[in-house]
Amino acid sequence: MSTLLDQMLEPLMDDLDAPRARKLAALRADPKLQAQVDQLADKANEGTLSESERAEYDKYLAAWHLMSLMQRRARRFLKESGES
């Protein structure tokens, strides 16, 4: 079953080609940003996030969720097209 976000991404993903799909699937946060997110995740697990840190972390989680969906779709495209 598709989620609302999957349905909203459909038009974008319909225009996907193999080179773009490979780039999308390979996207990663730069080390500095990843370290910042990891630090916030540690504080969240410890229950020590401030209100502003919680808001920042929530934004990262939303972006991560969106990117995860797009990358999943890109990998599926590559697999189904025999380009993986």
mmCIF file as gemmi writes it, N, C-alpha and C atoms, coordinates in Angstrom:
data_model
loop_
_atom_site.group_PDB
_atom_site.id
_atom_site.type_symbol
_atom_site.label_atom_id
_atom_site.label_alt_id
_atom_site.label_comp_id
_atom_site.label_asym_id
_atom_site.label_entity_id
_atom_site.label_seq_id
_atom_site.pdbx_PDB_ins_code
_atom_site.Cartn_x
_atom_site.Cartn_y
_atom_site.Cartn_z
_atom_site.occupancy
_atom_site.B_iso_or_equiv
_atom_site.pdbx_formal_charge
_atom_site.auth_seq_id
_atom_site.auth_asym_id
_atom_site.pdbx_PDB_model_num
ATOM 1 N N . MET Axp A 1 ? 0.838 -1.186 0 1 0 ? 1 A 1
ATOM 2 C CA . MET Axp A 1 ? 0 0 0 1 0 ? 1 A 1
ATOM 3 C C . MET Axp A 1 ? 0.881 1.246 0 1 0 ? 1 A 1
ATOM 4 N N . SER Axp A 2 ? 0.561 2.176 -0.867 1 0 ? 2 A 1
ATOM 5 C CA . SER Axp A 2 ? 1.326 3.416 -0.969 1 0 ? 2 A 1
ATOM 6 C C . SER Axp A 2 ? 0.953 4.376 0.148 1 0 ? 2 A 1
ATOM 7 N N . THR Axp A 3 ? 1.942 5.095 0.612 1 0 ? 3 A 1
ATOM 8 C CA . THR Axp A 3 ? 1.673 6.157 1.568 1 0 ? 3 A 1
ATOM 9 C C . THR Axp A 3 ? 1.372 7.426 0.8 1 0 ? 3 A 1
ATOM 10 N N . LEU Axp A 4 ? 0.841 8.409 1.485 1 0 ? 4 A 1
ATOM 11 C CA . LEU Axp A 4 ? 0.571 9.697 0.859 1 0 ? 4 A 1
ATOM 12 C C . LEU Axp A 4 ? 1.843 10.275 0.257 1 0 ? 4 A 1
ATOM 13 N N . LEU Axp A 5 ? 2.935 10.188 0.98 1 0 ? 5 A 1
ATOM 14 C CA . LEU Axp A 5 ? 4.199 10.726 0.487 1 0 ? 5 A 1
ATOM 15 C C . LEU Axp A 5 ? 4.649 9.973 -0.763 1 0 ? 5 A 1
ATOM 16 N N . ASP Axp A 6 ? 4.512 8.657 -0.787 1 0 ? 6 A 1
ATOM 17 C CA . ASP Axp A 6 ? 4.835 7.886 -1.984 1 0 ? 6 A 1
ATOM 18 C C . ASP Axp A 6 ? 4.029 8.39 -3.173 1 0 ? 6 A 1
ATOM 19 N N . GLN Axp A 7 ? 2.758 8.624 -2.948 1 0 ? 7 A 1
ATOM 20 C CA . GLN Axp A 7 ? 1.89 9.093 -4.028 1 0 ? 7 A 1
ATOM 21 C C . GLN Axp A 7 ? 2.306 10.485 -4.498 1 0 ? 7 A 1
ATOM 22 N N . MET Axp A 8 ? 2.716 11.325 -3.573 1 0 ? 8 A 1
ATOM 23 C CA . MET Axp A 8 ? 3.13 12.671 -3.946 1 0 ? 8 A 1
ATOM 24 C C . MET Axp A 8 ? 4.445 12.649 -4.728 1 0 ? 8 A 1
ATOM 25 N N . LEU Axp A 9 ? 5.303 11.68 -4.447 1 0 ? 9 A 1
ATOM 26 C CA . LEU Axp A 9 ? 6.584 11.585 -5.134 1 0 ? 9 A 1
ATOM 27 C C . LEU Axp A 9 ? 6.462 10.945 -6.515 1 0 ? 9 A 1
ATOM 28 N N . GLU Axp A 10 ? 5.361 10.293 -6.765 1 0 ? 10 A 1
ATOM 29 C CA . GLU Axp A 10 ? 5.181 9.543 -8.009 1 0 ? 10 A 1
ATOM 30 C C . GLU Axp A 10 ? 5.527 10.353 -9.261 1 0 ? 10 A 1
ATOM 31 N N . PRO Axp A 11 ? 5.008 11.58 -9.438 1 0 ? 11 A 1
ATOM 32 C CA . PRO Axp A 11 ? 5.349 12.325 -10.663 1 0 ? 11 A 1
ATOM 33 C C . PRO Axp A 11 ? 6.848 12.577 -10.817 1 0 ? 11 A 1
ATOM 34 N N . LEU Axp A 12 ? 7.52 12.854 -9.726 1 0 ? 12 A 1
ATOM 35 C CA . LEU Axp A 12 ? 8.96 13.075 -9.763 1 0 ? 12 A 1
ATOM 36 C C . LEU Axp A 12 ? 9.69 11.799 -10.159 1 0 ? 12 A 1
ATOM 37 N N . MET Axp A 13 ? 9.279 10.697 -9.577 1 0 ? 13 A 1
ATOM 38 C CA . MET Axp A 13 ? 9.963 9.442 -9.815 1 0 ? 13 A 1
ATOM 39 C C . MET Axp A 13 ? 9.632 8.873 -11.193 1 0 ? 13 A 1
ATOM 40 N N . ASP Axp A 14 ? 8.54 9.285 -11.795 1 0 ? 14 A 1
ATOM 41 C CA . ASP Axp A 14 ? 8.191 8.819 -13.14 1 0 ? 14 A 1
ATOM 42 C C . ASP Axp A 14 ? 9.218 9.262 -14.172 1 0 ? 14 A 1
ATOM 43 N N . ASP Axp A 15 ? 9.889 10.379 -13.927 1 0 ? 15 A 1
ATOM 44 C CA . ASP Axp A 15 ? 10.879 10.896 -14.867 1 0 ? 15 A 1
ATOM 45 C C . ASP Axp A 15 ? 12.294 10.404 -14.563 1 0 ? 15 A 1
ATOM 46 N N . LEU Axp A 16 ? 12.414 9.435 -13.689 1 0 ? 16 A 1
ATOM 47 C CA . LEU Axp A 16 ? 13.714 8.943 -13.272 1 0 ? 16 A 1
ATOM 48 C C . LEU Axp A 16 ? 14.367 8.131 -14.387 1 0 ? 16 A 1
ATOM 49 N N . ASP Axp A 17 ? 15.675 8.304 -14.544 1 0 ? 17 A 1
ATOM 50 C CA . ASP Axp A 17 ? 16.442 7.461 -15.458 1 0 ? 17 A 1
ATOM 51 C C . ASP Axp A 17 ? 17.569 6.825 -14.642 1 0 ? 17 A 1
ATOM 52 N N . ALA Axp A 18 ? 18.279 5.89 -15.239 1 0 ? 18 A 1
ATOM 53 C CA . ALA Axp A 18 ? 19.289 5.12 -14.499 1 0 ? 18 A 1
ATOM 54 C C . ALA Axp A 18 ? 20.395 5.995 -13.895 1 0 ? 18 A 1
ATOM 55 N N . PRO Axp A 19 ? 20.993 6.934 -14.641 1 0 ? 19 A 1
ATOM 56 C CA . PRO Axp A 19 ? 22.055 7.749 -14.014 1 0 ? 19 A 1
ATOM 57 C C . PRO Axp A 19 ? 21.551 8.546 -12.806 1 0 ? 19 A 1
ATOM 58 N N . ARG Axp A 20 ? 20.367 9.132 -12.923 1 0 ? 20 A 1
ATOM 59 C CA . ARG Axp A 20 ? 19.826 9.894 -11.79 1 0 ? 20 A 1
ATOM 60 C C . ARG Axp A 20 ? 19.469 8.967 -10.634 1 0 ? 20 A 1
ATOM 61 N N . ALA Axp A 21 ? 18.935 7.809 -10.948 1 0 ? 21 A 1
ATOM 62 C CA . ALA Axp A 21 ? 18.581 6.851 -9.896 1 0 ? 21 A 1
ATOM 63 C C . ALA Axp A 21 ? 19.82 6.413 -9.131 1 0 ? 21 A 1
ATOM 64 N N . ARG Axp A 22 ? 20.922 6.154 -9.843 1 0 ? 22 A 1
ATOM 65 C CA . ARG Axp A 22 ? 22.16 5.76 -9.163 1 0 ? 22 A 1
ATOM 66 C C . ARG Axp A 22 ? 22.665 6.883 -8.257 1 0 ? 22 A 1
ATOM 67 N N . LYS Axp A 23 ? 22.613 8.128 -8.739 1 0 ? 23 A 1
ATOM 68 C CA . LYS Axp A 23 ? 23.05 9.266 -7.916 1 0 ? 23 A 1
ATOM 69 C C . LYS Axp A 23 ? 22.177 9.408 -6.677 1 0 ? 23 A 1
ATOM 70 N N . LEU Axp A 24 ? 20.887 9.288 -6.865 1 0 ? 24 A 1
ATOM 71 C CA . LEU Axp A 24 ? 19.959 9.412 -5.742 1 0 ? 24 A 1
ATOM 72 C C . LEU Axp A 24 ? 20.192 8.305 -4.72 1 0 ? 24 A 1
ATOM 73 N N . ALA Axp A 25 ? 20.361 7.081 -5.204 1 0 ? 25 A 1
ATOM 74 C CA . ALA Axp A 25 ? 20.573 5.95 -4.297 1 0 ? 25 A 1
ATOM 75 C C . ALA Axp A 25 ? 21.873 6.075 -3.506 1 0 ? 25 A 1
ATOM 76 N N . ALA Axp A 26 ? 22.847 6.778 -4.072 1 0 ? 26 A 1
ATOM 77 C CA . ALA Axp A 26 ? 24.155 6.902 -3.428 1 0 ? 26 A 1
ATOM 78 C C . ALA Axp A 26 ? 24.288 8.12 -2.509 1 0 ? 26 A 1
ATOM 79 N N . LEU Axp A 27 ? 23.288 8.981 -2.475 1 0 ? 27 A 1
ATOM 80 C CA . LEU Axp A 27 ? 23.385 10.194 -1.654 1 0 ? 27 A 1
ATOM 81 C C . LEU Axp A 27 ? 23.578 9.864 -0.174 1 0 ? 27 A 1
ATOM 82 N N . ARG Axp A 28 ? 24.486 10.578 0.441 1 0 ? 28 A 1
ATOM 83 C CA . ARG Axp A 28 ? 24.747 10.439 1.88 1 0 ? 28 A 1
ATOM 84 C C . ARG Axp A 28 ? 24.996 11.831 2.449 1 0 ? 28 A 1
ATOM 85 N N . ALA Axp A 29 ? 24.746 11.997 3.72 1 0 ? 29 A 1
ATOM 86 C CA . ALA Axp A 29 ? 25.066 13.253 4.403 1 0 ? 29 A 1
ATOM 87 C C . ALA Axp A 29 ? 26.58 13.389 4.494 1 0 ? 29 A 1
ATOM 88 N N . ASP Axp A 30 ? 27.06 14.63 4.44 1 0 ? 30 A 1
ATOM 89 C CA . ASP Axp A 30 ? 28.498 14.814 4.606 1 0 ? 30 A 1
ATOM 90 C C . ASP Axp A 30 ? 28.867 14.481 6.05 1 0 ? 30 A 1
ATOM 91 N N . PRO Axp A 31 ? 30.117 14.146 6.295 1 0 ? 31 A 1
ATOM 92 C CA . PRO Axp A 31 ? 30.52 13.698 7.639 1 0 ? 31 A 1
ATOM 93 C C . PRO Axp A 31 ? 30.189 14.678 8.764 1 0 ? 31 A 1
ATOM 94 N N . LYS Axp A 32 ? 30.341 15.971 8.504 1 0 ? 32 A 1
ATOM 95 C CA . LYS Axp A 32 ? 30.061 16.968 9.547 1 0 ? 32 A 1
ATOM 96 C C . LYS Axp A 32 ? 28.579 16.949 9.915 1 0 ? 32 A 1
ATOM 97 N N . LEU Axp A 33 ? 27.701 16.935 8.919 1 0 ? 33 A 1
ATOM 98 C CA . LEU Axp A 33 ? 26.269 16.881 9.186 1 0 ? 33 A 1
ATOM 99 C C . LEU Axp A 33 ? 25.892 15.567 9.866 1 0 ? 33 A 1
ATOM 100 N N . GLN Axp A 34 ? 26.47 14.458 9.405 1 0 ? 34 A 1
ATOM 101 C CA . GLN Axp A 34 ? 26.158 13.171 10.014 1 0 ? 34 A 1
ATOM 102 C C . GLN Axp A 34 ? 26.567 13.139 11.481 1 0 ? 34 A 1
ATOM 103 N N . ALA Axp A 35 ? 27.705 13.734 11.793 1 0 ? 35 A 1
ATOM 104 C CA . ALA Axp A 35 ? 28.152 13.792 13.188 1 0 ? 35 A 1
ATOM 105 C C . ALA Axp A 35 ? 27.177 14.609 14.036 1 0 ? 35 A 1
ATOM 106 N N . GLN Axp A 36 ? 26.668 15.707 13.48 1 0 ? 36 A 1
ATOM 107 C CA . GLN Axp A 36 ? 25.697 16.538 14.2 1 0 ? 36 A 1
ATOM 108 C C . GLN Axp A 36 ? 24.405 15.754 14.462 1 0 ? 36 A 1
ATOM 109 N N . VAL Axp A 37 ? 23.934 15.048 13.446 1 0 ? 37 A 1
ATOM 110 C CA . VAL Axp A 37 ? 22.708 14.253 13.599 1 0 ? 37 A 1
ATOM 111 C C . VAL Axp A 37 ? 22.943 13.13 14.612 1 0 ? 37 A 1
ATOM 112 N N . ASP Axp A 38 ? 24.093 12.491 14.538 1 0 ? 38 A 1
ATOM 113 C CA . ASP Axp A 38 ? 24.412 11.418 15.488 1 0 ? 38 A 1
ATOM 114 C C . ASP Axp A 38 ? 24.433 11.934 16.924 1 0 ? 38 A 1
ATOM 115 N N . GLN Axp A 39 ? 24.97 13.131 17.104 1 0 ? 39 A 1
ATOM 116 C CA . GLN Axp A 39 ? 25.013 13.728 18.442 1 0 ? 39 A 1
ATOM 117 C C . GLN Axp A 39 ? 23.593 13.992 18.953 1 0 ? 39 A 1
ATOM 118 N N . LEU Axp A 40 ? 22.746 14.518 18.089 1 0 ? 40 A 1
ATOM 119 C CA . LEU Axp A 40 ? 21.353 14.758 18.485 1 0 ? 40 A 1
ATOM 120 C C . LEU Axp A 40 ? 20.636 13.44 18.769 1 0 ? 40 A 1
ATOM 121 N N . ALA Axp A 41 ? 20.914 12.418 17.986 1 0 ? 41 A 1
ATOM 122 C CA . ALA Axp A 41 ? 20.302 11.105 18.208 1 0 ? 41 A 1
ATOM 123 C C . ALA Axp A 41 ? 20.715 10.544 19.569 1 0 ? 41 A 1
ATOM 124 N N . ASP Axp A 42 ? 21.988 10.684 19.904 1 0 ? 42 A 1
ATOM 125 C CA . ASP Axp A 42 ? 22.462 10.22 21.214 1 0 ? 42 A 1
ATOM 126 C C . ASP Axp A 42 ? 21.734 10.944 22.339 1 0 ? 42 A 1
ATOM 127 N N . LYS Axp A 43 ? 21.617 12.259 22.204 1 0 ? 43 A 1
ATOM 128 C CA . LYS Axp A 43 ? 20.923 13.038 23.235 1 0 ? 43 A 1
ATOM 129 C C . LYS Axp A 43 ? 19.445 12.664 23.307 1 0 ? 43 A 1
ATOM 130 N N . ALA Axp A 44 ? 18.844 12.379 22.154 1 0 ? 44 A 1
ATOM 131 C CA . ALA Axp A 44 ? 17.435 11.961 22.143 1 0 ? 44 A 1
ATOM 132 C C . ALA Axp A 44 ? 17.283 10.632 22.879 1 0 ? 44 A 1
ATOM 133 N N . ASN Axp A 45 ? 18.192 9.721 22.627 1 0 ? 45 A 1
ATOM 134 C CA . ASN Axp A 45 ? 18.136 8.416 23.31 1 0 ? 45 A 1
ATOM 135 C C . ASN Axp A 45 ? 18.362 8.548 24.814 1 0 ? 45 A 1
ATOM 136 N N . GLU Axp A 46 ? 19.131 9.534 25.208 1 0 ? 46 A 1
ATOM 137 C CA . GLU Axp A 46 ? 19.39 9.776 26.63 1 0 ? 46 A 1
ATOM 138 C C . GLU Axp A 46 ? 18.295 10.623 27.276 1 0 ? 46 A 1
ATOM 139 N N . GLY Axp A 47 ? 17.427 11.206 26.442 1 0 ? 47 A 1
ATOM 140 C CA . GLY Axp A 47 ? 16.369 12.068 26.958 1 0 ? 47 A 1
ATOM 141 C C . GLY Axp A 47 ? 16.86 13.433 27.405 1 0 ? 47 A 1
ATOM 142 N N . THR Axp A 48 ? 17.938 13.92 26.783 1 0 ? 48 A 1
ATOM 143 C CA . THR Axp A 48 ? 18.529 15.186 27.219 1 0 ? 48 A 1
ATOM 144 C C . THR Axp A 48 ? 18.473 16.287 26.156 1 0 ? 48 A 1
ATOM 145 N N . LEU Axp A 49 ? 17.618 16.129 25.142 1 0 ? 49 A 1
ATOM 146 C CA . LEU Axp A 49 ? 17.495 17.163 24.112 1 0 ? 49 A 1
ATOM 147 C C . LEU Axp A 49 ? 16.787 18.392 24.667 1 0 ? 49 A 1
ATOM 148 N N . SER Axp A 50 ? 17.312 19.554 24.324 1 0 ? 50 A 1
ATOM 149 C CA . SER Axp A 50 ? 16.595 20.783 24.642 1 0 ? 50 A 1
ATOM 150 C C . SER Axp A 50 ? 15.44 20.928 23.651 1 0 ? 50 A 1
ATOM 151 N N . GLU Axp A 51 ? 14.581 21.889 23.882 1 0 ? 51 A 1
ATOM 152 C CA . GLU Axp A 51 ? 13.451 22.107 22.98 1 0 ? 51 A 1
ATOM 153 C C . GLU Axp A 51 ? 13.936 22.463 21.575 1 0 ? 51 A 1
ATOM 154 N N . SER Axp A 52 ? 14.942 23.315 21.477 1 0 ? 52 A 1
ATOM 155 C CA . SER Axp A 52 ? 15.449 23.704 20.156 1 0 ? 52 A 1
ATOM 156 C C . SER Axp A 52 ? 16.164 22.533 19.471 1 0 ? 52 A 1
ATOM 157 N N . GLU Axp A 53 ? 16.859 21.724 20.246 1 0 ? 53 A 1
ATOM 158 C CA . GLU Axp A 53 ? 17.507 20.542 19.673 1 0 ? 53 A 1
ATOM 159 C C . GLU Axp A 53 ? 16.465 19.538 19.187 1 0 ? 53 A 1
ATOM 160 N N . ARG Axp A 54 ? 15.376 19.4 19.902 1 0 ? 54 A 1
ATOM 161 C CA . ARG Axp A 54 ? 14.296 18.495 19.503 1 0 ? 54 A 1
ATOM 162 C C . ARG Axp A 54 ? 13.715 18.947 18.161 1 0 ? 54 A 1
ATOM 163 N N . ALA Axp A 55 ? 13.488 20.255 18.011 1 0 ? 55 A 1
ATOM 164 C CA . ALA Axp A 55 ? 12.963 20.787 16.755 1 0 ? 55 A 1
ATOM 165 C C . ALA Axp A 55 ? 13.948 20.533 15.611 1 0 ? 55 A 1
ATOM 166 N N . GLU Axp A 56 ? 15.223 20.754 15.86 1 0 ? 56 A 1
ATOM 167 C CA . GLU Axp A 56 ? 16.25 20.516 14.841 1 0 ? 56 A 1
ATOM 168 C C . GLU Axp A 56 ? 16.305 19.034 14.469 1 0 ? 56 A 1
ATOM 169 N N . TYR Axp A 57 ? 16.286 18.171 15.463 1 0 ? 57 A 1
ATOM 170 C CA . TYR Axp A 57 ? 16.338 16.725 15.229 1 0 ? 57 A 1
ATOM 171 C C . TYR Axp A 57 ? 15.107 16.249 14.46 1 0 ? 57 A 1
ATOM 172 N N . ASP Axp A 58 ? 13.955 16.78 14.806 1 0 ? 58 A 1
ATOM 173 C CA . ASP Axp A 58 ? 12.729 16.414 14.088 1 0 ? 58 A 1
ATOM 174 C C . ASP Axp A 58 ? 12.829 16.784 12.609 1 0 ? 58 A 1
ATOM 175 N N . LYS Axp A 59 ? 13.435 17.913 12.309 1 0 ? 59 A 1
ATOM 176 C CA . LYS Axp A 59 ? 13.622 18.315 10.905 1 0 ? 59 A 1
ATOM 177 C C . LYS Axp A 59 ? 14.546 17.338 10.183 1 0 ? 59 A 1
ATOM 178 N N . TYR Axp A 60 ? 15.62 16.927 10.854 1 0 ? 60 A 1
ATOM 179 C CA . TYR Axp A 60 ? 16.521 15.951 10.245 1 0 ? 60 A 1
ATOM 180 C C . TYR Axp A 60 ? 15.801 14.628 10.005 1 0 ? 60 A 1
ATOM 181 N N . LEU Axp A 61 ? 14.992 14.21 10.968 1 0 ? 61 A 1
ATOM 182 C CA . LEU Axp A 61 ? 14.266 12.951 10.8 1 0 ? 61 A 1
ATOM 183 C C . LEU Axp A 61 ? 13.28 13.018 9.638 1 0 ? 61 A 1
ATOM 184 N N . ALA Axp A 62 ? 12.615 14.152 9.478 1 0 ? 62 A 1
ATOM 185 C CA . ALA Axp A 62 ? 11.678 14.314 8.358 1 0 ? 62 A 1
ATOM 186 C C . ALA Axp A 62 ? 12.431 14.255 7.028 1 0 ? 62 A 1
ATOM 187 N N . ALA Axp A 63 ? 13.564 14.93 6.956 1 0 ? 63 A 1
ATOM 188 C CA . ALA Axp A 63 ? 14.368 14.906 5.728 1 0 ? 63 A 1
ATOM 189 C C . ALA Axp A 63 ? 14.885 13.498 5.464 1 0 ? 63 A 1
ATOM 190 N N . TRP Axp A 64 ? 15.334 12.815 6.503 1 0 ? 64 A 1
ATOM 191 C CA . TRP Axp A 64 ? 15.82 11.442 6.355 1 0 ? 64 A 1
ATOM 192 C C . TRP Axp A 64 ? 14.711 10.536 5.825 1 0 ? 64 A 1
ATOM 193 N N . HIS Axp A 65 ? 13.513 10.695 6.342 1 0 ? 65 A 1
ATOM 194 C CA . HIS Axp A 65 ? 12.386 9.878 5.894 1 0 ? 65 A 1
ATOM 195 C C . HIS Axp A 65 ? 12.108 10.118 4.414 1 0 ? 65 A 1
ATOM 196 N N . LEU Axp A 66 ? 12.08 11.367 4.002 1 0 ? 66 A 1
ATOM 197 C CA . LEU Axp A 66 ? 11.842 11.698 2.597 1 0 ? 66 A 1
ATOM 198 C C . LEU Axp A 66 ? 12.938 11.104 1.713 1 0 ? 66 A 1
ATOM 199 N N . MET Axp A 67 ? 14.185 11.297 2.109 1 0 ? 67 A 1
ATOM 200 C CA . MET Axp A 67 ? 15.289 10.754 1.31 1 0 ? 67 A 1
ATOM 201 C C . MET Axp A 67 ? 15.245 9.236 1.268 1 0 ? 67 A 1
ATOM 202 N N . SER Axp A 68 ? 14.884 8.606 2.36 1 0 ? 68 A 1
ATOM 203 C CA . SER Axp A 68 ? 14.79 7.147 2.384 1 0 ? 68 A 1
ATOM 204 C C . SER Axp A 68 ? 13.749 6.643 1.394 1 0 ? 68 A 1
ATOM 205 N N . LEU Axp A 69 ? 12.604 7.318 1.354 1 0 ? 69 A 1
ATOM 206 C CA . LEU Axp A 69 ? 11.571 6.927 0.399 1 0 ? 69 A 1
ATOM 207 C C . LEU Axp A 69 ? 12.055 7.102 -1.036 1 0 ? 69 A 1
ATOM 208 N N . MET Axp A 70 ? 12.694 8.224 -1.31 1 0 ? 70 A 1
ATOM 209 C CA . MET Axp A 70 ? 13.175 8.472 -2.665 1 0 ? 70 A 1
ATOM 210 C C . MET Axp A 70 ? 14.267 7.475 -3.054 1 0 ? 70 A 1
ATOM 211 N N . GLN Axp A 71 ? 15.153 7.163 -2.127 1 0 ? 71 A 1
ATOM 212 C CA . GLN Axp A 71 ? 16.206 6.206 -2.419 1 0 ? 71 A 1
ATOM 213 C C . GLN Axp A 71 ? 15.641 4.8 -2.618 1 0 ? 71 A 1
ATOM 214 N N . ARG Axp A 72 ? 14.647 4.44 -1.834 1 0 ? 72 A 1
ATOM 215 C CA . ARG Axp A 72 ? 14.015 3.131 -2.012 1 0 ? 72 A 1
ATOM 216 C C . ARG Axp A 72 ? 13.404 3.024 -3.398 1 0 ? 72 A 1
ATOM 217 N N . ARG Axp A 73 ? 12.728 4.088 -3.812 1 0 ? 73 A 1
ATOM 218 C CA . ARG Axp A 73 ? 12.119 4.1 -5.148 1 0 ? 73 A 1
ATOM 219 C C . ARG Axp A 73 ? 13.195 4.037 -6.232 1 0 ? 73 A 1
ATOM 220 N N . ALA Axp A 74 ? 14.305 4.748 -6.043 1 0 ? 74 A 1
ATOM 221 C CA . ALA Axp A 74 ? 15.398 4.729 -7.021 1 0 ? 74 A 1
ATOM 222 C C . ALA Axp A 74 ? 16.007 3.334 -7.117 1 0 ? 74 A 1
ATOM 223 N N . ARG Axp A 75 ? 16.221 2.685 -5.986 1 0 ? 75 A 1
ATOM 224 C CA . ARG Axp A 75 ? 16.787 1.329 -6.006 1 0 ? 75 A 1
ATOM 225 C C . ARG Axp A 75 ? 15.833 0.341 -6.667 1 0 ? 75 A 1
ATOM 226 N N . ARG Axp A 76 ? 14.547 0.5 -6.4 1 0 ? 76 A 1
ATOM 227 C CA . ARG Axp A 76 ? 13.551 -0.361 -7.039 1 0 ? 76 A 1
ATOM 228 C C . ARG Axp A 76 ? 13.567 -0.141 -8.553 1 0 ? 76 A 1
ATOM 229 N N . PHE Axp A 77 ? 13.648 1.111 -8.974 1 0 ? 77 A 1
ATOM 230 C CA . PHE Axp A 77 ? 13.725 1.43 -10.402 1 0 ? 77 A 1
ATOM 231 C C . PHE Axp A 77 ? 14.929 0.731 -11.031 1 0 ? 77 A 1
ATOM 232 N N . LEU Axp A 78 ? 16.093 0.842 -10.388 1 0 ? 78 A 1
ATOM 233 C CA . LEU Axp A 78 ? 17.307 0.227 -10.917 1 0 ? 78 A 1
ATOM 234 C C . LEU Axp A 78 ? 17.176 -1.289 -10.995 1 0 ? 78 A 1
ATOM 235 N N . LYS Axp A 79 ? 16.599 -1.885 -9.971 1 0 ? 79 A 1
ATOM 236 C CA . LYS Axp A 79 ? 16.44 -3.336 -9.963 1 0 ? 79 A 1
ATOM 237 C C . LYS Axp A 79 ? 15.466 -3.784 -11.057 1 0 ? 79 A 1
ATOM 238 N N . GLU Axp A 80 ? 14.351 -3.109 -11.159 1 0 ? 80 A 1
ATOM 239 C CA . GLU Axp A 80 ? 13.334 -3.493 -12.14 1 0 ? 80 A 1
ATOM 240 C C . GLU Axp A 80 ? 13.791 -3.237 -13.573 1 0 ? 80 A 1
ATOM 241 N N . SER Axp A 81 ? 14.668 -2.268 -13.765 1 0 ? 81 A 1
ATOM 242 C CA . SER Axp A 81 ? 15.154 -1.97 -15.115 1 0 ? 81 A 1
ATOM 243 C C . SER Axp A 81 ? 16.438 -2.732 -15.452 1 0 ? 81 A 1
ATOM 244 N N . GLY Axp A 82 ? 16.912 -3.544 -14.504 1 0 ? 82 A 1
ATOM 245 C CA . GLY Axp A 82 ? 18.137 -4.308 -14.723 1 0 ? 82 A 1
ATOM 246 C C . GLY Axp A 82 ? 19.388 -3.467 -14.689 1 0 ? 82 A 1
ATOM 247 N N . GLU Axp A 83 ? 19.311 -2.289 -14.072 1 0 ? 83 A 1
ATOM 248 C CA . GLU Axp A 83 ? 20.441 -1.356 -14.032 1 0 ? 83 A 1
ATOM 249 C C . GLU Axp A 83 ? 21.206 -1.401 -12.723 1 0 ? 83 A 1
ATOM 250 N N . SER Axp A 84 ? 20.799 -2.247 -11.799 1 0 ? 84 A 1
ATOM 251 C CA . SER Axp A 84 ? 21.452 -2.234 -10.484 1 0 ? 84 A 1
ATOM 252 C C . SER Axp A 84 ? 22.821 -2.885 -10.505 1 0 ? 84 A 1
